[in-house]
Amino acid sequence: MSTMSQQLFAVFDIGTTGTRSVLMDEKGREVSKAYEEYPSPPREVGVHEQLADAYWRASCNTMQRALSEVDRSAEAIVAVIATTTRDCITLVDKKGKPLAPTVTWVDFRSTDRANEMSDEIGPRGSVKKIMWFAENKPSLFKKTHKILPLDALINYRLCGEMSTDPANARFGPIDHETLTWSEELCEKTGIPLDMLAEIVDPAKVIGDVSSEASKATGLRKGLPVIMGSGDQQCSALGTGTVKTGVVKATTGTGTFVITHTDDFIDEAFVMFCNPAAIPGKWILEGVVPGTGMAYKWFRDQYCEPETILAARTDRDVWEVIESSSASVPAGSDGLVFFPWMAYDKGIFYNLSFRHTKAHIARAIMEANGYAIQFYVQMMEGLLDLEFDEIQIDGGGSNSPLWRQIIADCSNKPVLLPRCRDSTVVGAAILGTIGSGIYDSFEEAIDNMFHVEERRQPIPENVPVYEQQYGIYNKLLIAEMGELMARSSYK
């Protein structure tokens, strides 16, 4: 490792609902950060679309704020890395100008032809989105120069390179064996191969910060831009989920449960096997889209009094909501929330007149615990092992109540990292490898991943959640066929 006292990495963490810019040092410490939620898109923009420029504006605004908090930070920055939410596409012209809003990962648009090809397309969700544009917006499609995953869109604005990594490319017409674009699949789906971004392995230098990007972000011109990876790939790397027997659960916009695997698993049932942030490795991933979004929906639609109280008392609104939820018994007095609202399948089951708003809030939080338990059990069965503990991260991990619910639902200890933004840690790790500060991923993880809290299950809560999980599972079995039909599992 280099002997320089403190070397900083500028990380753009581009999420579904907002962007976070972070300056992190080589020890995994957040030196400064700033967050900005995207504004609501205009009415004509679809529910699961976002104006493409919103991502770059938020990136510029937050990086400028993060830089302003630290004296001489610009001189200490070694490299720039972007990590993004995946399965998002933007059609751009030759100048990189967006031709349409970005279609996000929560959007499951498709065509009859794409549905007929489900077995061949498999879990490549962006392929169906691209086929939708070709069929429904033919004139716009003809004007398209490139179809960019979100990381390629940001990388282009930073350094002029329309480059993506295998984790993001995996949702397009990729060959899972070679991790290159599949000419055969492109031909069958009608997707022009030359419209696709260049695929580059994580931790590789792809260019330098341009003059224009420097002015917009405050970053020093000429800084190396290092290829990042998908948000969950970086999260896995940032929690040390890089060897067999380790599992991590993210509570954010959605619920993501991930474990490491050395080889690609073709038959993963209701899970995905995706390229890892470490080139040549894979992650097994279970997803419930929209669990965190459901909690945000609840806040926005039903918690105006709590929002006003939080503003008056200078408290976080989530803290106000959860102070009431904490008074509700484990299991929410029988209420079970089925959180598949992204598929129009949200259900409050066993709802009765005795249930209050606090019950509903807690039931939404508990649904995340049931989702994690489902995928943990699936992974243990598929891989023939048992996890001793669960690494947790994401915005939800900031909540002590949510951490306890996860421990109780899974009946396993949960480990909370010192830095909750594990995605940022993982992206910074890629920066340290790409810039030569650490010689191996193992060395980087040893220096940058640190556990802050180990939380045990509460014994009397475990049987309560076992019973509630059984109800959740019955709902899942009843709806599984339609959920699979609306998703990209097939």
C-alpha positions in Angstrom: 0.0 0.0 0.0 1.1 3.6 -0.7 2.4 5.5 2.3 0.4 8.7 1.5 -1.5 9.7 4.7 -5.0 10.1 3.3 -6.1 9.4 -0.2 -9.7 10.2 -1.2 -12.0 8.6 -3.7 -14.9 10.5 -5.2 -17.9 8.2 -5.5 -21.2 8.8 -7.3 -23.9 6.5 -5.9 -26.7 6.9 -8.4 -29.9 5.4 -6.9 -33.5 5.0 -8.0 -34.9 7.9 -6.1 -31.8 10.1 -5.5 -28.0 10.4 -5.8 -25.4 10.5 -3.1 -21.9 11.8 -3.7 -19.2 10.7 -1.1 -15.6 11.3 -0.5 -14.1 8.2 1.1 -10.6 7.5 2.2 -8.5 4.3 1.7 -9.6 3.1 5.2 -13.3 3.1 4.3 -14.1 6.3 6.2 -16.6 8.7 4.9 -14.9 12.1 4.9 -17.9 14.0 3.5 -21.1 13.3 1.6 -24.2 14.9 0.2 -27.5 13.5 -1.0 -30.2 14.9 -3.3 -33.6 13.3 -4.1 -34.7 13.6 -7.7 -37.6 16.0 -8.3 -40.8 14.4 -9.4 -40.8 14.1 -13.2 -43.3 15.9 -15.3 -46.7 14.4 -15.6 -46.1 13.2 -19.2 -43.2 11.0 -17.9 -44.2 7.5 -17.0 -44.5 6.3 -13.4 -41.2 4.3 -13.6 -39.3 6.7 -15.8 -37.0 9.6 -14.9 -35.7 12.5 -16.9 -32.2 11.4 -17.8 -30.7 14.8 -17.0 -31.9 14.5 -13.4 -29.2 11.9 -12.6 -26.4 14.2 -13.8 -27.8 17.3 -12.2 -28.0 15.5 -8.8 -24.5 14.1 -9.3 -23.1 17.6 -10.0 -25.0 19.3 -7.1 -24.1 16.6 -4.5 -20.4 16.3 -5.5 -20.0 20.1 -5.3 -21.5 20.1 -1.8 -19.4 17.1 -0.7 -16.2 18.8 -2.0 -17.1 22.1 -0.2 -17.2 20.4 3.2 -13.5 19.4 3.1 -10.5 21.8 2.8 -8.2 21.0 -0.2 -10.3 17.8 -0.9 -9.9 18.2 -4.7 -6.1 17.8 -4.4 -6.4 14.6 -2.3 -8.7 12.8 -4.6 -7.1 9.9 -6.4 -9.9 8.8 -8.7 -13.6 8.9 -9.5 -16.0 6.0 -9.5 -19.7 5.7 -10.4 -21.9 3.0 -9.0 -25.6 2.9 -10.2 -28.9 1.1 -9.8 -29.1 -1.4 -12.6 -31.5 -2.4 -15.4 -32.1 1.2 -16.5 -31.7 2.3 -20.1 -31.5 5.6 -21.8 -31.6 6.1 -25.6 -29.2 8.8 -26.7 -28.1 10.5 -30.0 -24.6 10.9 -31.4 -23.9 13.8 -29.0 -25.0 11.8 -26.0 -28.2 13.8 -25.7 -31.1 11.7 -24.2 -33.9 11.1 -26.7 -36.4 9.9 -24.1 -36.7 9.6 -20.3 -34.6 6.9 -18.6 -36.6 3.7 -18.1 -35.8 2.4 -14.6 -35.5 -1.1 -13.2 -39.0 -1.0 -11.7 -40.5 -0.7 -15.2 -41.4 -4.1 -16.7 -42.6 -3.0 -20.1 -42.4 -5.6 -22.8 -43.9 -6.7 -26.1 -45.8 -9.8 -27.2 -42.8 -10.9 -29.2 -40.5 -10.4 -26.3 -42.8 -12.4 -24.1 -42.9 -15.2 -26.6 -39.1 -15.2 -26.4 -38.9 -15.3 -22.6 -37.0 -18.6 -22.5 -34.3 -17.2 -24.8 -34.2 -13.7 -23.2 -34.2 -15.1 -19.7 -33.4 -12.6 -16.9 -32.2 -9.9 -19.3 -34.8 -7.3 -18.4 -33.4 -4.5 -20.5 -33.8 -6.5 -23.6 -37.6 -6.4 -23.3 -37.4 -2.6 -22.7 -35.3 -2.2 -25.9 -37.7 -4.3 -27.9 -40.6 -2.2 -26.6 -38.9 1.0 -28.0 -38.2 -0.7 -31.3 -41.8 -1.7 -31.7 -43.7 1.2 -30.1 -41.3 4.2 -30.9 -39.8 3.2 -34.3 -39.0 6.7 -35.4 -37.3 7.5 -32.1 -35.4 4.2 -32.3 -34.1 5.0 -35.7 -32.6 8.3 -34.3 -30.8 6.3 -31.5 -27.1 6.2 -31.6 -26.5 4.3 -28.3 -28.7 2.5 -25.7 -26.9 3.3 -22.4 -27.2 1.6 -19.0 -27.2 4.2 -16.3 -23.5 3.8 -15.5 -22.6 4.4 -19.1 -24.7 7.5 -19.1 -22.8 8.9 -16.1 -19.4 7.7 -17.4 -20.0 9.5 -20.6 -20.8 12.8 -18.8 -17.6 12.4 -16.7 -15.1 11.4 -19.4 -16.7 11.0 -22.8 -16.7 7.2 -22.7 -20.0 5.3 -23.2 -18.7 2.3 -21.1 -20.6 -0.1 -18.9 -19.5 -3.0 -16.7 -20.7 -6.6 -16.9 -23.1 -6.2 -13.9 -25.1 -3.6 -15.8 -24.6 -5.1 -19.2 -26.0 -8.4 -17.9 -29.6 -7.0 -18.3 -29.0 -6.4 -22.0 -28.3 -9.0 -24.7 -25.2 -10.5 -23.1 -23.6 -13.9 -23.4 -23.4 -15.2 -19.9 -20.4 -17.4 -20.7 -18.2 -14.7 -22.3 -19.8 -11.6 -20.7 -19.7 -10.0 -24.1 -22.6 -8.9 -26.3 -24.3 -11.9 -27.9 -24.5 -11.5 -31.7 -27.0 -14.3 -31.8 -29.4 -12.8 -29.3 -29.0 -9.3 -30.9 -30.0 -10.8 -34.2 -33.0 -12.7 -32.8 -34.3 -9.7 -30.9 -33.6 -7.1 -33.6 -31.2 -5.1 -31.3 -28.4 -3.5 -33.4 -25.1 -4.6 -31.8 -23.5 -1.2 -32.6 -26.1 0.6 -30.5 -24.7 -1.1 -27.3 -22.2 0.4 -24.9 -18.6 -1.0 -24.6 -18.3 -3.5 -21.8 -15.3 -2.9 -19.4 -14.3 -4.9 -16.3 -14.7 -3.1 -12.9 -11.5 -1.4 -11.5 -10.2 -0.5 -15.0 -9.4 3.1 -15.9 -11.8 4.2 -18.7 -10.8 7.9 -19.1 -10.1 11.2 -17.3 -12.5 13.8 -16.0 -13.2 16.3 -18.8 -13.1 20.1 -18.7 -16.8 20.2 -18.9 -17.3 17.6 -16.1 -14.8 19.4 -14.0 -16.7 22.7 -14.2 -20.0 20.9 -13.5 -18.9 18.8 -10.5 -15.9 20.6 -9.0 -13.7 17.6 -9.6 -10.1 18.2 -10.8 -9.7 18.0 -14.6 -7.7 14.9 -15.6 -8.7 12.7 -12.6 -8.8 9.0 -13.6 -12.3 7.7 -14.0 -12.4 4.1 -12.9 -15.1 1.6 -13.9 -17.4 0.9 -11.0 -20.1 -1.8 -10.9 -23.8 -2.2 -10.1 -25.0 -0.9 -6.7 -25.6 -4.4 -5.3 -22.4 -5.7 -6.6 -20.6 -2.9 -4.9 -22.6 -3.5 -1.8 -21.6 -7.1 -1.7 -18.0 -6.1 -2.1 -18.3 -3.4 0.5 -19.7 -5.9 3.1 -17.0 -8.5 2.4 -19.6 -10.8 0.7 -16.8 -12.2 -1.5 -16.6 -15.9 -0.3 -18.8 -18.9 0.1 -20.9 -18.9 3.3 -21.3 -15.1 3.6 -24.7 -13.5 3.0 -25.8 -9.8 3.0 -29.2 -8.2 2.9 -29.8 -4.6 1.7 -32.9 -2.7 2.8 -33.2 0.2 0.5 -35.6 1.0 -2.4 -36.0 -2.7 -2.6 -34.8 -5.7 -0.7 -31.7 -7.4 -2.0 -30.3 -10.6 -0.5 -26.9 -11.6 -2.0 -24.3 -14.4 -1.5 -21.1 -15.2 -3.3 -20.5 -18.0 -5.8 -17.4 -18.8 -7.8 -19.4 -20.1 -10.8 -22.4 -19.1 -12.8 -25.6 -20.9 -11.7 -28.0 -21.3 -14.6 -31.0 -22.7 -12.7 -31.5 -20.3 -9.9 -35.3 -20.5 -9.8 -36.6 -17.2 -8.3 -33.2 -15.7 -7.9 -30.6 -14.2 -10.3 -27.0 -15.1 -10.8 -25.2 -12.0 -11.8 -21.5 -11.0 -12.5 -19.8 -9.8 -9.3 -17.8 -6.6 -8.9 -14.7 -8.9 -8.7 -14.1 -9.9 -12.4 -14.7 -13.6 -13.0 -16.8 -14.1 -9.9 -20.6 -14.2 -9.4 -23.3 -13.3 -6.9 -26.6 -15.1 -6.3 -29.2 -12.5 -5.7 -32.8 -12.5 -4.5 -34.9 -9.3 -5.0 -38.2 -7.9 -3.9 -38.6 -4.6 -5.7 -40.2 -1.7 -3.9 -40.1 -2.7 -0.2 -38.4 0.6 0.8 -40.6 2.4 -1.8 -43.7 1.0 0.0 -42.5 2.6 3.2 -41.8 5.9 1.4 -45.3 5.6 -0.2 -46.8 5.2 3.3 -44.9 8.2 4.6 -45.9 10.4 1.7 -49.6 9.4 1.6 -50.5 9.0 5.3 -47.9 10.6 7.5 -48.4 14.4 7.1 -48.8 14.9 10.9 -45.5 13.0 11.5 -43.7 15.0 8.8 -44.9 18.3 10.4 -43.9 17.1 13.9 -40.5 16.1 12.6 -39.9 19.6 11.1 -41.1 21.4 14.3 -38.9 19.3 16.5 -35.9 19.0 14.2 -36.1 15.2 14.1 -36.0 12.8 11.2 -39.5 11.9 10.0 -38.6 8.2 10.0 -37.6 8.4 13.7 -41.0 9.9 14.4 -42.9 7.1 12.5 -40.8 4.4 14.1 -41.3 5.6 17.6 -44.9 4.6 17.2 -44.1 1.4 15.4 -41.8 0.3 18.2 -44.8 0.2 20.6 -46.6 -2.3 18.4 -45.9 -6.0 19.4 -43.7 -8.2 17.1 -45.9 -9.6 14.4 -48.1 -6.5 14.3 -51.0 -8.3 16.0 -51.4 -10.6 13.1 -51.2 -8.1 10.3 -49.0 -9.2 7.3 -48.0 -6.9 4.5 -47.3 -8.5 1.1 -44.9 -5.9 -0.4 -45.1 -6.6 -4.2 -46.6 -3.2 -5.0 -44.2 -2.8 -7.9 -46.2 -5.6 -9.6 -49.5 -4.2 -8.5 -49.7 -7.0 -6.0 -49.5 -5.2 -2.6 -51.7 -6.8 0.1 -52.5 -6.0 3.7 -53.6 -9.4 5.0 -55.6 -10.0 8.3 -56.3 -6.3 8.5 -58.9 -5.6 11.2 -60.5 -2.7 13.1 -58.0 -3.1 15.9 -55.0 -2.2 13.7 -53.7 1.4 13.8 -51.4 3.4 11.5 -48.5 2.3 13.6 -49.4 -1.4 12.9 -49.4 -0.7 9.2 -46.0 1.0 9.4 -44.5 -1.9 11.4 -46.1 -4.5 9.1 -44.3 -2.8 6.1 -41.0 -3.0 8.0 -41.7 -6.7 8.9 -42.4 -7.6 5.3 -38.8 -6.8 4.5 -37.8 -9.3 7.2 -40.0 -12.0 5.6 -38.5 -11.3 2.2 -35.0 -11.6 3.6 -35.8 -14.9 5.3 -37.4 -16.3 2.1 -34.2 -15.8 0.1 -31.9 -16.8 2.9 -33.7 -20.2 3.1 -33.7 -20.5 -0.7 -29.9 -19.9 -0.9 -29.2 -22.3 1.9 -31.2 -25.0 0.2 -29.7 -24.4 -3.3 -26.1 -24.2 -2.1 -26.4 -26.8 0.7 -25.1 -24.7 3.5 -26.2 -22.7 6.5 -25.4 -19.0 7.0 -24.2 -18.2 10.6 -25.1 -14.5 10.4 -26.3 -11.8 8.0 -24.4 -8.7 7.0 -26.9 -5.8 6.6 -26.7 -2.4 4.9 -28.8 0.2 3.0 -30.8 3.0 4.4 -33.1 0.7 6.4 -30.1 -0.5 8.4 -29.9 2.9 10.1 -33.1 2.0 12.0 -32.5 0.0 15.2 -36.0 -1.4 14.9 -35.5 -2.6 11.4 -32.2 -4.2 12.3 -34.0 -6.1 15.2 -36.8 -7.2 13.0 -34.3 -8.7 10.5 -32.6 -10.6 13.3 -35.8 -11.8 14.7 -37.3 -12.9 11.4 -34.2 -14.7 10.3 -33.3 -16.0 13.8 -29.7 -15.1 13.0 -27.3 -12.4 14.3 -27.1 -9.4 12.0 -23.9 -7.4 11.5 -24.0 -3.7 10.9 -21.0 -2.2 9.1 -19.4 1.0 10.4 -20.3 2.7 7.1 -23.9 2.1 6.2 -23.3 3.0 2.6 -21.7 -0.3 1.7 -22.3 0.4 -2.0 -20.0 3.4 -1.6 -17.4 1.3 0.2 -17.4 -1.2 -2.6 -17.1 1.4 -5.2 -14.1 3.0 -3.3 -12.6 -0.5 -3.1 -12.7 -0.7 -6.9 -11.0 2.7 -6.9 -8.2 1.5 -4.6 -7.6 -1.5 -6.9 -7.7 0.5 -10.1 -5.3 3.1 -8.7 -2.9 0.5 -7.3 -3.3 1.5 -3.6 -4.1 -2.1 -2.7 -2.7 -5.1 -4.4 -5.8 -7.4 -3.9 -9.5 -7.2 -3.1 -8.8 -9.1 0.2 -6.3 -6.5 1.3 -8.7 -3.7 0.4 -11.6 -5.3 2.3 -9.5 -5.9 5.4 -8.6 -2.2 5.5 -12.0 -0.8 4.5 -14.8 -3.0 5.9 -15.4 -2.7 9.6 -18.3 -4.1 11.8 -19.9 -1.6 14.2 -22.7 -3.7 15.8 -23.6 -7.4 16.2 -27.3 -7.7 17.1 -28.9 -10.9 18.4 -32.4 -12.2 17.8 -34.9 -11.7 20.7 -35.9 -15.3 21.6 -39.5 -14.6 22.4 -40.0 -12.8 19.0 -38.7 -15.7 16.9 -41.7 -18.0 17.1 -44.1 -15.0 16.5 -42.3 -14.2 13.3 -42.1 -17.9 12.2 -45.9 -18.0 12.3 -46.2 -14.7 10.5 -43.7 -15.8 7.9 -45.8 -18.8 7.2 -48.7 -16.5 6.3 -46.4 -14.4 4.1 -45.2 -17.6 2.4 -48.8 -18.8 1.7 -49.5 -15.4 0.0 -46.2 -15.8 -2.0 -47.1 -19.2 -3.2 -50.6 -18.1 -4.2 -49.2 -15.2 -6.3 -46.0 -16.8 -7.5 -47.2 -17.6 -11.0 -48.3 -14.0 -11.7 -45.2 -12.5 -10.1 -42.9 -14.7 -12.2 -44.9 -13.8 -15.3 -44.4 -10.1 -14.6 -40.8 -10.4 -13.7 -37.6 -11.4 -15.5 -37.0 -14.6 -13.6 -38.0 -16.7 -16.7 
